[in-house]
Amino acid sequence: MVNRWRLILGEFAEDSIPLDASSRDMDDALAFLYNREYGSEQGMRQEKTFGGRGGPVLTVPAWLKRVKTLFPKKTVEIMQKQALDKYNLTQLLTDETVLREMEPNMDLLKNILTFRHMMPRHVKTLAYEIVDKVIRDLQKKLENQVRRTFYGRKLPLSNSTYRIFRNFDFKRTIRRNLKNYDKQYGIVPERLYFNQNVRRYNPWHVIVLVDESGSMVDSVIYSAVMASIFAKMPFLSVKLAIFDTSVVDLSDHIDDPVGILMKVQLGGGTDIHKALEYGRKLIAAPQKTIVVLVSDLYDGINYNYMYRSCRDIIEAGSKLFVLPALDYSSVPSYDKRAAKALSAIGAEVAAITPEELAEWIGEII
């Protein structure tokens, strides 16, 4: 317990709480990262002197190897994230040896997308492999959940030859067999009725418009993955476009979310009106079209143009979902005044998770 307090307080508590020799490596690893809190001079001293006690030099690759042996996996992931997000240790991403030691996860994926322009060409190849692994794992997880949402949904007032208990239509069976009521035995069913699974024809059209501004990185990732999953559903036709001040249609690449993400240019201006007008051109059957706008709604051109485009889409008969965030964040940052205005027009506005988007679309179709 004393050693733990000493590690928390850092080297400045050394005189009051001496650290035993068995915890020195852990202290050096923590000091290498968190002494940067005291300014660039202190951080540089740590890199040069291995914790400030005259030991061998601790480099970024050596530091990463050390924390992986000293701390639990979850702690290592937190330290990686802070090294990149808080202390800007971009060498974690630009050094191939270091990058190979990193834990592939969503935080690393986001940092690769943010800093990939700084990577040498040979490192980008490794970065692509990491992005591919993280996205495939995420895709597999979400696809199973989305399939349960759609294929588990029943069509009422329909009959099915696929007769299993979960498809049994209890109310319809009772209603249709009331004529067979017997005083001794009660209702004697002449025929059992079952619901069908969701129909696989006459598809709905889903148009996904994704804002690629820097604050939307999480939503861009989940939008690309969800669009690729929706595109596999036989009852959905999906189009995908990303935008800043221009619009790029990625529908032909929708089955390759990794390739899409490695091409996205995070940051820049935002013209939501232009994106919505492009989406309107893709609408062929308004009554069977869902437009999904993923944006923080901070428009850089003219809010009135954006409102007009949204109103035109809704009045034509299409459904409009406006998602200030499509991720697992509980505190999205978006223009609340614009969100309120779009809701008043008739759009469904909410920051939601990918599973909730699937449920929304499932309710419509």
QUIGI-V650433 format. One record per pair of residues at least 12 apart in sequence whose C-alpha atoms are under 10 Angstrom apart, sorted by the first residue. I is the first residue (numbers start at 1). J is the second residue. Records with the same first field share a line. If there is no record, write none. Layout:
I->J + J
This chain:
2->17 + 18 + 19 + 20
3->17 + 18 + 19 + 20 + 22 + 23 + 24 + 27
4->19 + 23 + 27
5->17 + 19
6->18 + 19 + 20 + 23 + 27
7->19 + 23 + 24 + 26 + 27 + 28 + 30 + 31
8->27 + 30
10->27 + 28 + 30 + 31 + 34 + 35
11->27 + 28 + 31 + 35 + 51 + 52 + 53
23->70
24->51
25->50 + 51 + 66 + 67 + 70
26->66 + 67 + 69 + 70 + 71
27->51
28->46 + 49 + 50 + 51 + 52 + 53 + 55 + 58 + 63 + 66 + 67
29->46 + 50 + 51 + 58 + 62 + 63 + 64 + 65 + 66 + 67 + 70
30->51 + 63 + 67 + 79
31->43 + 46 + 47 + 50 + 51 + 52
32->44 + 45 + 46 + 47 + 48 + 49 + 50 + 51 + 52 + 58 + 59 + 60 + 63
33->46 + 47 + 51 + 60 + 63 + 79 + 80 + 82 + 83 + 87 + 89
34->46 + 79 + 82 + 83 + 86 + 87
35->47 + 51
36->83 + 86 + 87
37->86 + 87
40->87
43->87
46->58 + 59
47->59 + 60 + 63
50->63
60->89 + 90 + 91 + 92 + 95 + 98
61->91 + 92 + 95 + 96 + 97 + 98 + 99 + 100 + 101 + 102
62->98
63->98
64->76 + 79 + 80 + 92 + 98 + 99 + 101 + 102
65->98 + 101 + 102
67->79 + 80
68->101 + 102 + 103
73->103
74->103
76->102 + 103
77->102 + 103 + 104 + 105 + 107 + 108
78->107
80->92 + 102 + 103 + 107 + 108
81->106 + 107 + 108 + 111
82->107
84->107 + 108 + 111 + 115
85->107 + 111
90->111 + 112 + 115 + 118 + 119
91->118 + 119
92->108 + 111 + 112
93->108 + 111 + 112 + 115 + 116 + 118 + 119 + 120 + 123 + 124 + 127
94->112 + 115 + 116 + 117 + 118 + 119 + 120 + 121 + 122 + 123 + 124 + 127
95->119 + 120 + 122 + 123
96->119 + 120 + 122 + 123 + 124 + 125 + 126 + 127
97->123
99->112 + 123 + 126 + 127 + 130
100->123 + 126 + 127 + 130
102->130
103->130
104->127 + 129 + 130 + 131 + 132 + 133 + 134
105->130 + 131 + 133 + 134 + 135 + 137 + 138
106->131 + 134 + 135 + 138 + 218 + 221
107->218
108->127 + 130 + 131 + 134
109->127 + 128 + 130 + 131 + 132 + 133 + 134 + 135 + 217 + 218 + 221 + 261
110->131 + 217 + 218 + 220 + 221 + 261
111->217
112->124 + 127 + 128 + 130 + 131 + 262
113->127 + 128 + 131 + 217 + 221 + 261 + 262 + 263 + 264 + 265 + 266
114->214 + 217 + 262 + 264 + 265 + 266 + 267
115->266
116->128 + 262
117->265
124->262
127->262
128->258 + 259 + 261 + 262
129->258
130->258
131->257 + 258 + 259 + 261 + 262
132->256 + 257 + 258 + 259 + 261 + 262
133->258
134->258
135->221 + 222 + 224 + 225 + 257 + 258 + 261
136->225 + 257 + 258
138->221 + 222 + 225 + 226
139->222 + 224 + 225 + 226 + 228 + 229 + 257
140->225 + 229
142->222 + 225 + 226 + 229 + 354 + 355 + 358
143->225 + 226 + 228 + 229 + 230 + 232 + 355
144->229
145->354 + 355 + 358
146->226 + 229 + 230 + 233 + 354 + 355 + 356 + 357 + 358 + 359 + 362
147->229 + 230 + 232 + 233 + 358
148->358
149->355 + 356 + 358 + 359 + 360 + 361 + 362 + 363
150->197 + 198 + 199 + 233 + 235 + 358 + 359 + 361 + 362 + 363 + 365
151->196 + 197 + 198 + 199 + 200 + 233 + 362
152->166 + 167 + 196 + 197 + 198
153->167 + 195 + 196 + 197 + 198 + 199 + 359 + 362 + 363
154->166 + 167 + 169 + 194 + 195 + 196 + 197 + 198 + 199
155->167 + 194 + 195 + 196 + 197 + 198 + 199
156->169 + 172 + 194 + 195 + 196 + 197 + 198
157->169 + 172 + 193 + 194 + 195 + 196
158->172 + 193 + 194 + 195 + 196 + 197
159->192 + 193 + 194 + 195 + 196 + 197
160->193 + 194 + 195 + 196 + 197
161->193 + 194 + 195 + 196
162->194 + 195 + 196 + 197
163->192 + 193 + 194 + 195 + 196
164->194 + 195
165->194
166->194 + 195
167->193 + 194 + 195 + 196 + 197
168->192 + 193 + 194 + 195 + 196
169->192 + 193 + 194 + 195 + 196
170->192 + 193 + 194 + 195
171->193
172->192 + 193 + 194 + 195
173->189 + 190 + 191 + 192 + 193 + 194
174->187 + 188 + 189 + 191 + 192 + 193
175->187 + 189
176->189 + 190 + 191 + 192 + 193
177->189 + 190 + 191 + 192
178->190
198->235 + 362 + 365
199->234 + 235 + 365
200->233 + 234 + 235 + 236
201->234 + 235 + 236
202->234 + 235 + 236 + 237 + 288
203->233 + 234 + 235 + 236 + 237 + 238 + 288 + 289 + 365
204->234 + 235 + 236 + 237 + 238 + 285 + 286 + 287 + 288 + 289 + 290 + 361 + 364 + 365
205->231 + 235 + 236 + 237 + 238 + 239 + 282 + 283 + 284 + 285 + 286 + 287 + 288 + 289 + 290 + 291 + 318
206->227 + 230 + 231 + 236 + 237 + 238 + 239 + 240 + 282 + 283 + 288 + 289 + 290 + 291 + 292 + 319 + 320 + 361
207->227 + 237 + 238 + 239 + 240 + 241 + 251 + 276 + 279 + 280 + 282 + 283 + 289 + 290 + 291 + 292 + 293 + 320
208->223 + 224 + 226 + 227 + 238 + 239 + 240 + 241 + 242 + 249 + 251 + 276 + 279 + 290 + 291 + 292 + 293 + 294 + 321
209->223 + 239 + 240 + 241 + 242 + 243 + 247 + 248 + 249 + 272 + 275 + 276 + 278 + 279 + 291 + 292 + 293 + 294 + 295 + 322
210->223 + 224 + 240 + 241 + 242 + 243 + 244 + 247 + 248 + 272 + 275 + 292 + 293 + 294 + 295 + 296 + 323
211->223 + 241 + 242 + 243 + 244 + 245 + 247 + 266 + 267 + 269 + 270 + 271 + 272 + 275 + 293 + 294 + 295 + 296 + 297 + 298 + 324
212->242 + 243 + 244 + 245 + 264 + 265 + 266 + 267 + 268 + 269 + 270 + 294 + 295 + 296
213->242 + 243 + 244 + 245 + 264 + 265 + 266 + 267 + 268 + 269 + 270 + 295 + 296 + 298
214->265 + 266 + 267 + 268 + 269
215->266 + 267 + 295 + 296 + 325 + 332 + 333 + 334
216->266 + 267 + 294 + 295 + 296 + 324 + 325 + 326 + 327 + 332 + 333 + 334
217->261 + 264 + 266 + 267 + 325 + 326 + 327
218->325 + 326 + 327 + 328 + 329
219->294 + 295 + 296 + 323 + 324 + 325 + 326 + 327 + 328 + 329 + 351 + 353 + 354
220->242 + 260 + 261 + 264 + 266 + 294 + 295 + 325 + 326 + 327
221->257 + 258 + 260 + 261 + 264 + 326 + 327
222->257 + 325 + 326 + 327 + 328 + 353 + 354
223->240 + 242 + 257 + 292 + 294 + 325 + 326 + 327 + 354
224->240 + 241 + 242 + 250 + 253 + 254 + 255 + 256 + 257 + 258 + 259 + 260 + 261
225->254 + 255 + 256 + 257 + 258 + 260 + 261 + 354
226->254 + 257 + 326 + 354 + 355 + 357 + 358
227->239 + 240 + 251 + 254 + 255 + 256 + 257
228->240 + 251 + 253 + 254 + 255 + 256 + 257
229->254 + 255 + 257
230->254 + 255 + 358 + 361
231->251 + 254 + 255
232->254 + 255
235->365
236->288 + 289 + 361 + 365
237->289
238->251 + 254 + 289 + 290 + 291
239->251 + 252 + 253 + 254 + 279 + 282 + 291
240->252 + 253 + 254 + 279 + 292
241->254 + 275 + 278 + 279 + 293
242->260 + 264 + 265 + 275 + 293 + 294
243->264 + 265 + 266 + 268 + 269 + 270 + 271 + 272 + 274 + 275 + 276 + 295
244->265 + 266 + 267 + 268 + 269 + 270 + 271 + 272 + 274 + 275 + 299 + 300
245->268 + 269 + 270 + 271 + 272 + 273 + 274 + 275 + 299 + 300 + 301
246->269 + 270 + 271 + 272 + 274 + 275 + 278
247->271 + 272 + 274 + 275 + 276 + 278 + 279
248->264 + 275 + 278
249->278 + 279
268->300
269->298 + 299 + 300 + 301
270->295 + 296 + 297 + 298 + 299 + 300 + 301
271->297 + 298 + 299 + 300 + 301 + 302 + 303 + 305 + 306
272->293 + 294 + 295 + 296 + 297 + 298 + 299 + 300 + 301 + 302 + 303 + 305 + 306 + 307 + 309 + 310
273->299 + 300 + 301 + 302 + 303 + 304 + 305 + 306 + 307 + 308 + 309 + 310
274->301 + 305 + 306 + 309
275->293 + 306 + 309
276->291 + 292 + 293 + 305 + 306 + 307 + 308 + 309 + 310 + 312 + 313
277->305 + 306 + 308 + 309 + 310 + 312 + 313
279->291 + 292 + 293 + 309 + 313
280->309 + 310 + 312 + 313 + 316 + 318
283->313 + 316 + 318
285->316 + 317 + 318
286->313 + 314 + 315 + 316 + 317 + 318 + 319
287->314 + 316 + 317 + 318 + 319
288->317 + 318 + 319 + 364 + 365
289->313 + 317 + 318 + 319 + 320 + 364 + 365
290->313 + 314 + 317 + 318 + 319 + 320 + 321 + 361 + 364 + 365
291->310 + 313 + 314 + 318 + 319 + 320 + 321 + 322 + 347
292->319 + 320 + 321 + 322 + 323 + 347 + 348 + 357 + 361
293->310 + 320 + 321 + 322 + 323 + 324 + 325 + 349
294->321 + 322 + 323 + 324 + 325 + 326 + 351
295->322 + 323 + 324 + 325 + 326 + 334 + 335 + 351
296->322 + 323 + 324 + 325 + 332 + 333 + 334 + 335 + 336 + 338 + 339 + 351
297->322 + 323 + 324 + 333 + 334 + 335 + 336 + 337 + 338 + 339 + 342
298->324 + 333 + 334 + 335 + 336 + 337 + 338 + 339
299->335 + 338
303->338
304->338
306->338 + 342
307->338 + 341 + 342 + 345
308->342 + 345
310->322 + 342 + 345 + 346 + 347
311->342 + 344 + 345 + 346 + 347
312->345
313->347
314->345 + 346 + 347
315->345 + 346
318->347
319->346 + 347 + 348 + 361 + 364
320->342 + 343 + 346 + 347 + 348 + 349
321->342 + 343 + 346 + 347 + 348 + 349 + 350 + 357 + 360 + 361
322->339 + 342 + 343 + 347 + 348 + 349 + 350 + 351
323->339 + 348 + 349 + 350 + 351 + 352 + 353 + 357
324->336 + 339 + 349 + 350 + 351 + 352
325->349 + 350 + 351 + 352 + 353 + 354
326->350 + 351 + 352 + 353 + 354 + 355 + 356 + 357
327->351 + 352 + 353 + 354 + 355 + 356
328->351 + 352 + 353 + 354 + 355
329->351 + 352 + 353
330->351 + 352 + 353
331->351
332->351 + 352
333->351
334->351
348->360
